[in-house]
Amino acid sequence: MSSNNHAVVVSPEAQGRLAIRGVAEPVPDRAEALVRVRAISLNRGEVRRAGMAAAGWRPGWDLAGEVERAAADGSGPRVGARVVGLLPEGAWAERVAVPTHALAELPEKVTFSQAATLPVAGLTALYALAKGGPLLGRRVLVTGATGGVGDFAVQLARLAGARVTASARRQDQAPALRALGAHEVVVGDEIPPSPRHDLVVESVGGRTLGTALAALERGGMCVTLGVSAAAEVTFDARQFFATGRVTLYGFYIFAELGTEPASVGLRRLAGLVAAGQLAPHVSVERPWGEIGRVAHDLMNRRYPAKAVLTLD
C-alpha cells in the first residue's frame, strides 16, 4: 500500500509479530481531532493480543502528540495543541483520529514521552483507587507494584493520604518502592493476613489474589485488574470468613470510561505530572522502528517501568 500514513500492524513474519506498514489516512468524525503522534507507550495487554491477532490488525492504546486538525464540531483542543489521548485500538500510527472526549491538552512542562505513559496505566491506577472512596488515613495495598499500573497506584495512593503497602516479587525491588512512596513493602507471592487493608489494587492473580482477599478489612474492596502470574485463583475460605462483607471488583479500563470521559482523568494526571506530584517512570525510550524488539523485551519483563517509542 502506498500511503503517507504509517502504523504498527500485526505481521506474523516480523520480529514480535509487529511491523510498520503504510495504512489509509484517518478520516475523523465531527467529534474527532486529527492528531500527529509523537510518542506511544506499550502495555502488556495490547502486545499480548497482537501475539494472537490476525495479520493486519492495528494495536495501540496510548498516544501523545499534536492536533493537526481540530474537531469539526468545535469540541476539544485547538490546532497545534499538545495532547495526550487514548484509543481502544490503532493508536500506534503517525496520524490518528481521536474522539475529543479521549483527549486532554498537555501542560508545557509535560513531555510527549511522559504523557504517553499516562492513558492506560495512569487512568487504571486513578480509577481503581477511586473505587475505595476517600483514602486519607486508610490502608491501601498495591500488588505488582513495580509494573506500570502499580507504579502510578503507589504514588497516587500516597498522594491521597493513604498508608501504602506495596507488594513485589523480589527483595531487591523494595528500596525503589519505598522511594516511590510505599510505607511498607511485602515480598513474595503471598500477602500476609495482617495488617488488613481497606483497599487492594491487585494485578497479579494466582496465589497473590487468593491471599489478598483474606487481608481485607471488613467492608473493604479488592479491585482485580490483571493476572500477570496466574488467571486461576484459589483461596482459604476459613481465613476469608473473618473479613465479613467485602467486595471483589473486576476492573477493565475501557468499561470504566462509560461513566467519565478519559479526557477528565488525563487532564488530572497531566496536571499532577506538571506540578511534580506524579512521576512517570520510563525504562526504555526508542524510535518506533524498534517496535518488534521492544515488544518482545516487554513481554519478557526486561523493563521494570514503562516502554516508550517516539515517532519522528
C-alpha positions as CSV (number, residue, x, y, z in Angstrom):
1,M,0.0,0.0,0.0
2,S,1.3,3.4,-1.0
3,S,0.5,5.9,1.8
4,N,1.8,8.9,3.6
5,N,0.5,7.5,6.8
6,H,2.1,4.6,8.6
7,A,1.1,2.4,11.5
8,V,2.2,-0.6,13.6
9,V,0.4,-3.6,12.3
10,V,0.4,-7.3,13.1
11,S,2.8,-9.1,10.6
12,P,3.3,-12.7,11.5
13,E,6.7,-12.9,9.9
14,A,8.1,-9.8,11.7
15,Q,10.0,-9.8,15.0
16,G,7.4,-9.7,17.8
17,R,4.8,-10.1,15.0
18,L,4.8,-6.3,14.7
19,A,5.9,-4.1,11.8
20,I,5.4,-0.6,10.4
21,R,3.4,-0.5,7.2
22,G,1.6,2.0,5.1
23,V,-2.1,2.4,6.0
24,A,-5.0,4.6,4.9
25,E,-5.2,8.1,6.1
26,P,-7.6,8.6,9.0
27,V,-11.0,10.3,8.3
28,P,-12.1,12.0,11.5
29,D,-15.8,12.2,12.5
30,R,-17.2,15.5,13.6
31,A,-16.3,15.0,17.2
32,E,-12.7,13.7,16.5
33,A,-9.5,15.6,16.1
34,L,-6.7,14.5,13.8
35,V,-3.6,14.0,15.9
36,R,0.0,13.8,14.7
37,V,1.5,11.2,17.1
38,R,4.9,12.0,18.6
39,A,5.2,9.2,21.3
40,I,3.4,6.0,22.2
41,S,3.8,3.6,25.1
42,L,3.3,-0.2,25.2
43,N,1.1,-2.2,27.6
44,R,1.3,-5.9,28.1
45,G,-2.4,-6.3,27.2
46,E,-2.2,-5.0,23.6
47,V,1.1,-6.7,22.9
48,R,-0.3,-10.0,24.2
49,R,-3.3,-9.6,21.9
50,A,-1.0,-8.8,19.0
51,G,0.6,-12.1,19.5
52,M,-2.7,-13.9,18.7
53,A,-4.3,-11.4,16.3
54,A,-4.8,-11.8,12.6
55,A,-2.3,-10.2,10.1
56,G,-3.1,-6.5,9.6
57,W,-4.7,-5.8,13.0
58,R,-3.5,-2.5,14.4
59,P,-2.7,-2.4,18.1
60,G,-2.2,0.6,20.3
61,W,-3.9,2.4,23.2
62,D,-1.6,5.2,24.4
63,L,-0.6,8.2,22.4
64,A,0.7,11.7,22.7
65,G,1.2,14.3,20.0
66,E,-0.1,17.5,18.4
67,V,-3.5,18.4,17.0
68,E,-3.2,18.8,13.2
69,R,-7.0,19.3,12.6
70,A,-9.4,20.3,15.3
71,A,-12.8,18.5,15.6
72,A,-15.3,19.8,13.2
73,D,-18.0,20.2,15.9
74,G,-15.8,22.7,17.8
75,S,-15.1,20.4,20.8
76,G,-11.7,19.6,22.2
77,P,-8.2,21.1,21.8
78,R,-7.3,23.6,19.1
79,V,-4.9,23.1,16.1
80,G,-1.3,22.9,17.4
81,A,-2.2,21.9,20.9
82,R,0.0,19.3,22.6
83,V,-2.2,16.4,23.7
84,V,-2.4,13.0,25.3
85,G,-5.0,10.5,24.1
86,L,-6.4,7.1,24.3
87,L,-7.9,4.7,21.7
88,P,-9.3,1.2,22.0
89,E,-7.0,0.1,19.2
90,G,-4.9,1.6,16.4
91,A,-3.1,4.4,18.4
92,W,0.3,3.4,17.2
93,A,0.4,5.4,13.9
94,E,1.7,8.6,12.5
95,R,-1.7,10.2,12.4
96,V,-4.9,9.1,14.1
97,A,-8.4,10.3,14.6
98,V,-9.2,10.6,18.3
99,P,-12.6,11.4,19.9
100,T,-12.2,14.7,21.8
101,H,-13.7,13.1,24.9
102,A,-10.5,10.9,24.9
103,L,-8.0,13.8,24.5
104,A,-6.5,16.2,27.1
105,E,-4.3,19.2,26.5
106,L,-0.8,18.9,28.0
107,P,0.8,21.5,30.2
108,E,4.1,22.8,28.8
109,K,6.2,21.0,31.5
110,V,5.0,17.6,30.5
111,T,6.9,15.9,27.6
112,F,5.4,13.7,25.0
113,S,7.2,10.7,26.4
114,Q,5.9,11.3,29.9
115,A,2.4,11.9,28.6
116,A,2.4,8.6,26.6
117,T,2.7,6.6,29.8
118,L,-0.5,8.1,31.3
119,P,-3.6,6.8,29.4
120,V,-3.9,3.1,30.2
121,A,-1.6,2.7,33.2
122,G,-2.3,6.1,34.8
123,L,-6.1,6.0,34.3
124,T,-6.3,2.4,35.5
125,A,-4.5,3.4,38.7
126,L,-6.5,6.5,39.2
127,Y,-9.9,4.9,38.7
128,A,-9.0,1.7,40.6
129,L,-8.1,3.8,43.6
130,A,-11.3,5.8,43.3
131,K,-13.3,2.6,44.0
132,G,-12.1,2.8,47.6
133,G,-13.6,6.2,48.2
134,P,-11.6,8.8,50.2
135,L,-8.2,7.3,51.1
136,L,-6.9,9.7,53.7
137,G,-5.7,7.7,56.6
138,R,-6.8,4.4,55.1
139,R,-4.7,1.3,54.3
140,V,-4.1,0.5,50.6
141,L,-2.2,-2.5,49.3
142,V,-0.8,-2.4,45.7
143,T,0.3,-5.7,44.3
144,G,2.5,-5.9,41.2
145,A,3.7,-2.5,42.4
146,T,6.8,-2.4,40.1
147,G,4.6,-2.6,37.0
148,G,3.2,0.4,35.1
149,V,-0.2,0.5,36.9
150,G,1.4,-0.4,40.2
151,D,3.9,2.4,40.0
152,F,1.2,5.0,39.4
153,A,-1.1,3.4,42.1
154,V,1.6,3.6,44.8
155,Q,2.3,7.3,44.0
156,L,-1.4,8.3,43.7
157,A,-2.4,6.4,46.9
158,R,0.4,8.1,48.9
159,L,-0.7,11.5,47.4
160,A,-4.2,10.8,48.6
161,G,-3.0,10.3,52.2
162,A,-3.3,6.5,52.4
163,R,-1.0,4.2,54.3
164,V,0.5,2.3,51.4
165,T,1.8,-1.2,51.3
166,A,3.5,-2.3,48.1
167,S,3.9,-6.0,47.1
168,A,6.8,-7.1,44.9
169,R,8.3,-10.4,43.8
170,R,11.9,-9.7,44.8
171,Q,13.6,-8.2,47.8
172,D,15.9,-6.0,45.6
173,Q,12.8,-4.1,44.4
174,A,11.9,-2.9,47.9
175,P,14.2,0.2,48.0
176,A,12.7,1.6,44.8
177,L,9.2,1.0,46.1
178,R,9.9,2.9,49.3
179,A,11.4,5.7,47.2
180,L,8.1,5.7,45.2
181,G,6.1,6.4,48.4
182,A,5.3,3.0,49.9
183,H,5.3,2.9,53.7
184,E,5.8,-0.9,53.8
185,V,6.9,-3.5,51.3
186,V,5.9,-7.2,51.3
187,V,8.0,-9.6,49.2
188,G,6.9,-12.8,47.6
189,D,3.7,-14.3,46.2
190,E,1.6,-14.3,49.4
191,I,0.0,-11.4,51.2
192,P,0.2,-11.6,55.0
193,P,-3.2,-11.7,56.7
194,S,-2.2,-8.8,58.9
195,P,-2.3,-5.8,58.7
196,R,-5.7,-5.7,57.0
197,H,-6.3,-3.2,54.1
198,D,-9.3,-1.1,53.2
199,L,-8.5,-1.3,49.5
200,V,-6.3,-3.7,47.4
201,V,-5.3,-2.8,43.9
202,E,-4.5,-6.3,42.5
203,S,-2.8,-7.1,39.2
204,V,-1.0,-10.4,39.8
205,G,-3.7,-13.0,40.3
206,G,-2.9,-16.6,41.4
207,R,-1.7,-17.0,45.0
208,T,-1.3,-13.3,45.5
209,L,-5.0,-12.5,44.9
210,G,-6.1,-15.6,46.9
211,T,-4.2,-14.4,50.0
212,A,-5.0,-10.7,49.5
213,L,-8.7,-11.5,49.9
214,A,-8.0,-12.6,53.5
215,A,-6.1,-9.4,54.1
216,L,-9.1,-7.1,53.6
217,E,-10.7,-5.1,56.4
218,R,-14.4,-5.7,57.0
219,G,-16.2,-3.7,54.3
220,G,-13.0,-3.5,52.2
221,M,-12.6,-3.8,48.5
222,C,-10.2,-5.7,46.2
223,V,-10.0,-4.3,42.7
224,T,-8.6,-7.0,40.4
225,L,-7.3,-5.7,37.1
226,G,-4.7,-8.2,35.9
227,V,-3.3,-11.7,36.1
228,S,0.4,-11.4,35.5
229,A,1.1,-14.5,37.5
230,A,-1.9,-16.8,37.0
231,A,-5.5,-16.5,35.9
232,E,-6.8,-19.2,38.2
233,V,-7.2,-18.3,41.8
234,T,-7.9,-20.4,45.0
235,F,-8.3,-19.0,48.5
236,D,-8.8,-20.4,52.0
237,A,-12.4,-19.8,52.8
238,R,-11.8,-20.2,56.6
239,Q,-9.5,-17.2,56.6
240,F,-11.9,-15.3,54.4
241,F,-14.8,-15.8,56.8
242,A,-13.3,-13.4,59.3
243,T,-13.2,-10.5,56.8
244,G,-17.0,-10.3,56.8
245,R,-18.6,-8.2,54.0
246,V,-16.1,-7.4,51.3
247,T,-16.2,-6.6,47.6
248,L,-14.2,-8.2,44.8
249,Y,-14.4,-5.8,41.8
250,G,-13.4,-6.8,38.3
251,F,-11.8,-3.8,36.5
252,Y,-11.3,-3.1,32.8
253,I,-10.3,0.4,31.9
254,F,-12.4,0.7,28.7
255,A,-15.5,-0.4,30.5
256,E,-14.9,2.2,33.2
257,L,-14.8,5.1,30.7
258,G,-18.5,4.9,30.2
259,T,-19.0,6.9,33.4
260,E,-16.4,9.6,33.0
261,P,-14.6,10.6,29.7
262,A,-10.9,9.8,29.5
263,S,-10.2,13.5,29.0
264,V,-11.1,14.3,32.6
265,G,-8.7,11.8,34.2
266,L,-6.0,12.5,31.7
267,R,-6.2,16.2,32.5
268,R,-5.8,15.4,36.2
269,L,-2.9,13.1,35.7
270,A,-1.0,15.5,33.4
271,G,-1.6,18.3,35.9
272,L,-0.1,16.2,38.7
273,V,3.0,15.5,36.5
274,A,3.4,19.2,35.7
275,A,3.2,20.0,39.4
276,G,5.9,17.5,40.2
277,Q,3.5,15.4,42.3
278,L,3.4,12.4,40.0
279,A,6.5,11.0,38.2
280,P,6.1,8.7,35.1
281,H,8.9,6.2,35.0
282,V,10.3,5.2,31.6
283,S,12.6,2.2,31.4
284,V,13.3,2.5,27.7
285,E,12.7,5.1,25.1
286,R,13.4,4.1,21.5
287,P,12.4,5.0,17.9
288,W,9.2,3.3,16.9
289,G,11.1,1.4,14.2
290,E,12.2,-0.9,17.0
291,I,8.7,-1.9,18.0
292,G,9.3,-5.6,17.5
293,R,12.3,-5.8,19.7
294,V,10.8,-3.6,22.4
295,A,7.6,-5.5,22.5
296,H,9.5,-8.8,22.8
297,D,11.6,-7.5,25.7
298,L,8.4,-6.1,27.4
299,M,6.8,-9.5,27.4
300,N,10.0,-11.0,28.8
301,R,9.9,-8.5,31.7
302,R,13.1,-6.7,30.7
303,Y,11.7,-3.3,31.7
304,P,10.7,-2.5,35.3
305,A,8.8,0.6,34.2
306,K,7.2,1.8,31.0
307,A,8.4,1.4,27.5
308,V,8.0,4.4,25.2
309,L,8.6,4.7,21.5
310,T,9.0,8.0,19.7
311,L,8.0,9.0,16.2
312,D,10.0,11.4,14.0
